[in-house]
Amino acid sequence: MLTCKSPRKVMRLAFTLGSDALPKYFSRFSRHDFTVPQLFACLVLKEHQRKTYRDVEALLRDAPQWCRDIGMKKVPDHNTLCRAFHALKLIRRSGRLLDKLVQWFAVARQLGTTAALDSSHYDSRYRSRHYEQRCRHYTGTREKTPANTRRSRTARQSPKLGIGVCTRCHLILSARPRTGFGSDSPDFGPLLFDAWKRHPRLRDVLADAGYDSEGNHRIARLDMGVRSTIKSGIGRPGKRGPSGYYRNIMSKRLKGSQRGKKYGQRAQAETVNSMLKRNMGDALRSRSPRARRNEQMLRVLTHNIALLCDKIEG
């Protein structure tokens, strides 16, 4: 699937979404120079174009017609945009925004009945961990810090994003940003529940071995009535196969190549992770863990908005 490349169209659709799902102002005591949907549209434009706050301010000054499209009489300062990003608290408000986007995709008849789950790590800064390790090596600090200490420090600070994707249209139905390495299995229930709540017509969920757990199968099949297909790969294999009824079935069913079969559609979630990183970058600009989680949610919303904008154009 393709995403819209027109920044003006993405900005206008983001303003329409914000007008339907966000309050008009943060507080009745604010200056009311800009509405919350207007600032949200500017932030979506920033992520869509991979700009900084100062860059998007300069971009809007060079395109005053874009500001008129969403009713802004002047260009917001970069400090205003930065404060708006933190005041939006997208971790808390993203649910309503995703609900509205799923409704729009349902009206356009783009949703399927299969969801795929996957997760991916992001760089915490624009300098990669490999570059930092090489810098420590040449400055002589490598011998002073044990390898396990360096690895655990970067692991604790590494941002991670788990997503639930509609395999038919690449729409992100649910997202769970967090910090640190670890198993994907605990994220299965929240991701599937959010996706199922927004799209009750889900019938199948596909996931890789990182989500393998007998409890996850029971959550999907018994609690939500969704057929779970998860590759079994956690634990030491025994002669009788994996422990658990559903895990044993998966070990027999998912043997060999899955090309052309339903489980082969799980790769669509990896495609969406690739789209997020190719279109908006694989490094985050924020510094605190909370701000990084909000930035990841902003990227998820920007991806969905650009995807819907391309559907409207088509």
One Martini backbone bead per residue (centre of mass of N, CA, C, O) as a GRO file, in nm:
protein
  314
    1MET     BB    1   0.100   0.034   0.016
    2LEU     BB    2   0.023   0.373  -0.007
    3THR     BB    3   0.123   0.703   0.066
    4CYS     BB    4   0.088   1.021   0.110
    5LYS     BB    5   0.298   1.303  -0.026
    6SER     BB    6   0.112   1.538   0.057
    7PRO     BB    7   0.129   1.779   0.297
    8ARG     BB    8  -0.137   1.936   0.262
    9LYS     BB    9  -0.338   1.694   0.277
   10VAL     BB   10  -0.246   1.582   0.549
   11MET     BB   11  -0.306   1.839   0.714
   12ARG     BB   12  -0.612   1.854   0.657
   13LEU     BB   13  -0.687   1.573   0.767
   14ALA     BB   14  -0.575   1.621   1.052
   15PHE     BB   15  -0.772   1.851   1.118
   16THR     BB   16  -1.031   1.687   1.087
   17LEU     BB   17  -0.964   1.481   1.304
   18GLY     BB   18  -0.920   1.681   1.541
   19SER     BB   19  -1.211   1.805   1.530
   20ASP     BB   20  -1.350   1.520   1.611
   21ALA     BB   21  -1.132   1.421   1.872
   22LEU     BB   22  -1.067   1.709   1.986
   23PRO     BB   23  -1.024   1.968   2.157
   24LYS     BB   24  -1.009   2.305   2.109
   25TYR     BB   25  -0.885   2.342   2.402
   26PHE     BB   26  -0.693   2.304   2.681
   27SER     BB   27  -0.801   2.591   2.794
   28ARG     BB   28  -0.991   2.869   2.900
   29PHE     BB   29  -0.702   3.032   2.978
   30SER     BB   30  -0.600   3.055   2.716
   31ARG     BB   31  -0.518   3.246   2.430
   32HIS     BB   32  -0.643   3.135   2.151
   33ASP     BB   33  -0.457   3.132   1.886
   34PHE     BB   34  -0.484   2.814   1.893
   35THR     BB   35  -0.589   2.514   1.813
   36VAL     BB   36  -0.559   2.184   1.860
   37PRO     BB   37  -0.601   2.088   1.562
   38GLN     BB   38  -0.384   2.277   1.442
   39LEU     BB   39  -0.141   2.167   1.602
   40PHE     BB   40  -0.175   1.873   1.514
   41ALA     BB   41  -0.129   1.926   1.211
   42CYS     BB   42   0.163   2.034   1.246
   43LEU     BB   43   0.278   1.771   1.373
   44VAL     BB   44   0.214   1.586   1.136
   45LEU     BB   45   0.385   1.742   0.934
   46LYS     BB   46   0.653   1.699   1.077
   47GLU     BB   47   0.657   1.385   1.050
   48HIS     BB   48   0.607   1.362   0.741
   49GLN     BB   49   0.882   1.555   0.683
   50ARG     BB   50   1.112   1.527   0.892
   51LYS     BB   51   1.104   1.760   1.114
   52THR     BB   52   1.154   2.024   1.294
   53TYR     BB   53   1.030   2.287   1.458
   54ARG     BB   54   1.184   2.498   1.287
   55ASP     BB   55   1.124   2.379   1.008
   56VAL     BB   56   0.808   2.396   1.017
   57GLU     BB   57   0.798   2.698   1.055
   58ALA     BB   58   0.939   2.771   0.784
   59LEU     BB   59   0.740   2.618   0.601
   60LEU     BB   60   0.482   2.786   0.681
   61ARG     BB   61   0.597   3.066   0.593
   62ASP     BB   62   0.621   2.963   0.281
   63ALA     BB   63   0.297   2.850   0.331
   64PRO     BB   64   0.018   3.028   0.388
   65GLN     BB   65  -0.208   2.847   0.258
   66TRP     BB   66  -0.197   2.621   0.469
   67CYS     BB   67  -0.304   2.793   0.705
   68ARG     BB   68  -0.578   2.868   0.569
   69ASP     BB   69  -0.696   2.578   0.550
   70ILE     BB   70  -0.704   2.572   0.897
   71GLY     BB   71  -0.743   2.882   1.013
   72MET     BB   72  -0.469   3.031   1.021
   73LYS     BB   73  -0.325   3.361   1.077
   74LYS     BB   74  -0.062   3.222   1.193
   75VAL     BB   75   0.249   3.114   1.287
   76PRO     BB   76   0.377   2.893   1.486
   77ASP     BB   77   0.593   2.853   1.715
   78HIS     BB   78   0.827   2.626   1.812
   79ASN     BB   79   0.748   2.638   2.113
   80THR     BB   80   0.447   2.584   2.072
   81LEU     BB   81   0.481   2.302   1.946
   82CYS     BB   82   0.631   2.172   2.182
   83ARG     BB   83   0.409   2.218   2.396
   84ALA     BB   84   0.183   2.071   2.239
   85PHE     BB   85   0.308   1.790   2.237
   86HIS     BB   86   0.299   1.756   2.553
   87ALA     BB   87  -0.012   1.837   2.594
   88LEU     BB   88  -0.156   1.608   2.431
   89LYS     BB   89  -0.110   1.317   2.520
   90LEU     BB   90  -0.126   1.058   2.312
   91ILE     BB   91  -0.157   0.812   2.495
   92ARG     BB   92  -0.453   0.911   2.583
   93ARG     BB   93  -0.575   1.026   2.286
   94SER     BB   94  -0.537   0.796   2.064
   95GLY     BB   95  -0.797   0.629   2.083
   96ARG     BB   96  -0.994   0.831   1.948
   97LEU     BB   97  -0.835   0.861   1.682
   98LEU     BB   98  -0.839   0.560   1.599
   99ASP     BB   99  -1.143   0.525   1.595
  100LYS     BB  100  -1.197   0.727   1.363
  101LEU     BB  101  -1.019   0.591   1.148
  102VAL     BB  102  -1.166   0.317   1.145
  103GLN     BB  103  -1.438   0.432   1.056
  104TRP     BB  104  -1.339   0.543   0.782
  105PHE     BB  105  -1.243   0.268   0.670
  106ALA     BB  106  -1.520   0.129   0.691
  107VAL     BB  107  -1.667   0.318   0.494
  108ALA     BB  108  -1.447   0.241   0.260
  109ARG     BB  109  -1.403  -0.071   0.261
  110GLN     BB  110  -1.085  -0.170   0.385
  111LEU     BB  111  -1.147  -0.390   0.581
  112GLY     BB  112  -1.059  -0.673   0.745
  113THR     BB  113  -1.027  -1.004   0.934
  114THR     BB  114  -0.708  -0.952   0.969
  115ALA     BB  115  -0.443  -0.968   1.208
  116ALA     BB  116  -0.112  -0.830   1.282
  117LEU     BB  117   0.180  -0.884   1.483
  118ASP     BB  118   0.438  -0.644   1.585
  119SER     BB  119   0.786  -0.546   1.645
  120SER     BB  120   1.005  -0.252   1.710
  121HIS     BB  121   1.304  -0.082   1.707
  122TYR     BB  122   1.452   0.224   1.820
  123ASP     BB  123   1.633   0.498   1.811
  124SER     BB  124   1.724   0.739   2.060
  125ARG     BB  125   1.909   0.847   1.824
  126TYR     BB  126   2.107   0.957   1.545
  127ARG     BB  127   2.301   0.777   1.692
  128SER     BB  128   2.425   0.489   1.679
  129ARG     BB  129   2.534   0.227   1.870
  130HIS     BB  130   2.777   0.157   1.692
  131TYR     BB  131   2.906   0.439   1.693
  132GLU     BB  132   2.943   0.460   2.002
  133GLN     BB  133   3.126   0.211   2.035
  134ARG     BB  134   3.353   0.318   1.852
  135CYS     BB  135   3.413   0.569   2.018
  136ARG     BB  136   3.494   0.415   2.279
  137HIS     BB  137   3.725   0.255   2.151
  138TYR     BB  138   3.908   0.511   2.059
  139THR     BB  139   3.900   0.652   2.361
  140GLY     BB  140   3.937   0.407   2.590
  141THR     BB  141   3.641   0.321   2.738
  142ARG     BB  142   3.597   0.013   2.702
  143GLU     BB  143   3.770  -0.105   2.946
  144LYS     BB  144   3.597   0.040   3.180
  145THR     BB  145   3.341  -0.095   3.039
  146PRO     BB  146   3.146  -0.339   3.038
  147ALA     BB  147   2.954  -0.505   2.816
  148ASN     BB  148   2.699  -0.558   2.993
  149THR     BB  149   2.658  -0.262   3.078
  150ARG     BB  150   2.615  -0.142   2.798
  151ARG     BB  151   2.381  -0.324   2.714
  152SER     BB  152   2.183  -0.254   2.948
  153ARG     BB  153   2.167   0.049   2.897
  154THR     BB  154   2.054   0.035   2.602
  155ALA     BB  155   1.810  -0.146   2.671
  156ARG     BB  156   1.661   0.054   2.868
  157GLN     BB  157   1.657   0.295   2.626
  158SER     BB  158   1.498   0.135   2.418
  159PRO     BB  159   1.271   0.176   2.183
  160LYS     BB  160   0.930   0.033   2.154
  161LEU     BB  161   0.699  -0.106   1.896
  162GLY     BB  162   0.369  -0.220   1.903
  163ILE     BB  163   0.155  -0.376   1.648
  164GLY     BB  164  -0.175  -0.368   1.491
  165VAL     BB  165  -0.263  -0.509   1.171
  166CYS     BB  166  -0.420  -0.471   0.875
  167THR     BB  167  -0.366  -0.681   0.603
  168ARG     BB  168  -0.525  -0.524   0.374
  169CYS     BB  169  -0.441  -0.186   0.448
  170HIS     BB  170  -0.221  -0.110   0.684
  171LEU     BB  171  -0.369  -0.055   0.935
  172ILE     BB  172  -0.342   0.075   1.257
  173LEU     BB  173  -0.523  -0.047   1.532
  174SER     BB  174  -0.268  -0.082   1.729
  175ALA     BB  175  -0.061   0.046   2.008
  176ARG     BB  176   0.268  -0.015   2.197
  177PRO     BB  177   0.465   0.184   2.370
  178ARG     BB  178   0.810   0.136   2.482
  179THR     BB  179   1.083   0.051   2.710
  180GLY     BB  180   1.286  -0.188   2.612
  181PHE     BB  181   1.347  -0.496   2.640
  182GLY     BB  182   1.188  -0.807   2.558
  183SER     BB  183   0.907  -0.959   2.558
  184ASP     BB  184   0.605  -0.979   2.354
  185SER     BB  185   0.380  -1.135   2.509
  186PRO     BB  186   0.243  -0.906   2.698
  187ASP     BB  187   0.127  -0.744   2.428
  188PHE     BB  188  -0.101  -0.916   2.307
  189GLY     BB  189  -0.359  -0.845   2.463
  190PRO     BB  190  -0.372  -0.531   2.424
  191LEU     BB  191  -0.355  -0.531   2.114
  192LEU     BB  192  -0.602  -0.712   2.053
  193PHE     BB  193  -0.818  -0.562   2.214
  194ASP     BB  194  -0.801  -0.289   2.066
  195ALA     BB  195  -0.859  -0.404   1.783
  196TRP     BB  196  -1.132  -0.548   1.854
  197LYS     BB  197  -1.281  -0.294   1.960
  198ARG     BB  198  -1.257  -0.134   1.681
  199HIS     BB  199  -1.280  -0.437   1.524
  200PRO     BB  200  -1.520  -0.681   1.559
  201ARG     BB  201  -1.454  -0.846   1.272
  202LEU     BB  202  -1.246  -1.011   1.381
  203ARG     BB  203  -1.097  -1.356   1.318
  204ASP     BB  204  -0.778  -1.306   1.293
  205VAL     BB  205  -0.446  -1.381   1.434
  206LEU     BB  206  -0.103  -1.287   1.379
  207ALA     BB  207   0.215  -1.434   1.496
  208ASP     BB  208   0.507  -1.468   1.628
  209ALA     BB  209   0.725  -1.621   1.856
  210GLY     BB  210   0.722  -1.377   2.061
  211TYR     BB  211   0.394  -1.455   2.131
  212ASP     BB  212   0.435  -1.723   2.265
  213SER     BB  213   0.136  -1.859   2.426
  214GLU     BB  214  -0.115  -2.014   2.585
  215GLY     BB  215  -0.257  -1.762   2.701
  216ASN     BB  216  -0.293  -1.613   2.428
  217HIS     BB  217  -0.481  -1.818   2.300
  218ARG     BB  218  -0.706  -1.792   2.515
  219ILE     BB  219  -0.766  -1.494   2.481
  220ALA     BB  220  -0.852  -1.509   2.182
  221ARG     BB  221  -1.055  -1.763   2.176
  222LEU     BB  222  -1.225  -1.730   2.455
  223ASP     BB  223  -1.265  -1.408   2.492
  224MET     BB  224  -1.290  -1.310   2.156
  225GLY     BB  225  -1.316  -1.515   1.908
  226VAL     BB  226  -1.012  -1.552   1.797
  227ARG     BB  227  -0.798  -1.675   1.571
  228SER     BB  228  -0.490  -1.814   1.656
  229THR     BB  229  -0.155  -1.760   1.497
  230ILE     BB  230   0.135  -1.903   1.648
  231LYS     BB  231   0.455  -1.946   1.656
  232SER     BB  232   0.643  -2.199   1.788
  233GLY     BB  233   0.961  -2.097   1.993
  234ILE     BB  234   0.942  -2.137   2.302
  235GLY     BB  235   1.167  -2.317   2.430
  236ARG     BB  236   1.231  -2.646   2.475
  237PRO     BB  237   1.221  -2.903   2.273
  238GLY     BB  238   1.032  -3.191   2.258
  239LYS     BB  239   0.907  -3.496   2.173
  240ARG     BB  240   0.590  -3.386   2.215
  241GLY     BB  241   0.628  -3.098   2.215
  242PRO     BB  242   0.470  -2.848   2.311
  243SER     BB  243   0.322  -2.705   2.559
  244GLY     BB  244   0.006  -2.728   2.506
  245TYR     BB  245  -0.256  -2.736   2.298
  246TYR     BB  246  -0.212  -2.497   2.091
  247ARG     BB  247   0.098  -2.519   2.056
  248ASN     BB  248   0.090  -2.804   1.934
  249ILE     BB  249  -0.074  -2.731   1.685
  250MET     BB  250   0.121  -2.515   1.567
  251SER     BB  251   0.371  -2.705   1.524
  252LYS     BB  252   0.211  -2.871   1.296
  253ARG     BB  253   0.088  -2.642   1.106
  254LEU     BB  254   0.382  -2.457   1.084
  255LYS     BB  255   0.516  -2.622   0.856
  256GLY     BB  256   0.706  -2.477   0.660
  257SER     BB  257   0.588  -2.309   0.412
  258GLN     BB  258   0.357  -2.003   0.402
  259ARG     BB  259   0.308  -1.963   0.116
  260GLY     BB  260  -0.030  -1.880   0.042
  261LYS     BB  261  -0.108  -1.854   0.332
  262LYS     BB  262  -0.233  -1.706   0.604
  263TYR     BB  263   0.040  -1.674   0.767
  264GLY     BB  264   0.183  -1.503   0.540
  265GLN     BB  265   0.038  -1.224   0.635
  266ARG     BB  266   0.232  -1.140   0.870
  267ALA     BB  267   0.427  -0.956   0.692
  268GLN     BB  268   0.257  -0.691   0.700
  269ALA     BB  269   0.370  -0.586   0.970
  270GLU     BB  270   0.661  -0.550   0.865
  271THR     BB  271   0.584  -0.348   0.647
  272VAL     BB  272   0.487  -0.124   0.838
  273ASN     BB  273   0.755  -0.087   0.987
  274SER     BB  274   0.903  -0.005   0.729
  275MET     BB  275   0.730   0.244   0.664
  276LEU     BB  276   0.789   0.406   0.918
  277LYS     BB  277   1.105   0.421   0.873
  278ARG     BB  278   1.114   0.531   0.580
  279ASN     BB  279   0.920   0.790   0.621
  280MET     BB  280   1.022   0.876   0.951
  281GLY     BB  281   1.227   0.697   1.066
  282ASP     BB  282   1.453   0.523   1.322
  283ALA     BB  283   1.461   0.794   1.490
  284LEU     BB  284   1.444   0.985   1.782
  285ARG     BB  285   1.410   1.316   1.930
  286SER     BB  286   1.347   1.246   2.194
  287ARG     BB  287   1.442   1.194   2.547
  288SER     BB  288   1.216   1.099   2.701
  289PRO     BB  289   1.018   0.830   2.746
  290ARG     BB  290   0.744   0.974   2.716
  291ALA     BB  291   0.809   1.133   2.455
  292ARG     BB  292   0.868   0.881   2.284
  293ARG     BB  293   0.586   0.759   2.300
  294ASN     BB  294   0.442   1.002   2.171
  295GLU     BB  295   0.601   0.993   1.904
  296GLN     BB  296   0.509   0.713   1.816
  297MET     BB  297   0.206   0.783   1.806
  298LEU     BB  298   0.236   1.006   1.594
  299ARG     BB  299   0.337   0.812   1.372
  300VAL     BB  300   0.091   0.634   1.360
  301LEU     BB  301  -0.110   0.859   1.280
  302THR     BB  302   0.040   0.954   1.026
  303HIS     BB  303   0.018   0.691   0.872
  304ASN     BB  304  -0.295   0.674   0.865
  305ILE     BB  305  -0.346   0.945   0.728
  306ALA     BB  306  -0.179   0.892   0.469
  307LEU     BB  307  -0.340   0.641   0.388
  308LEU     BB  308  -0.622   0.775   0.366
  309CYS     BB  309  -0.542   0.994   0.162
  310ASP     BB  310  -0.481   0.790  -0.067
  311LYS     BB  311  -0.768   0.675  -0.081
  312ILE     BB  312  -0.911   0.938  -0.156
  313GLU     BB  313  -0.755   0.985  -0.419
  314GLY     BB  314  -0.838   0.695  -0.539
   0.00000   0.00000   0.00000
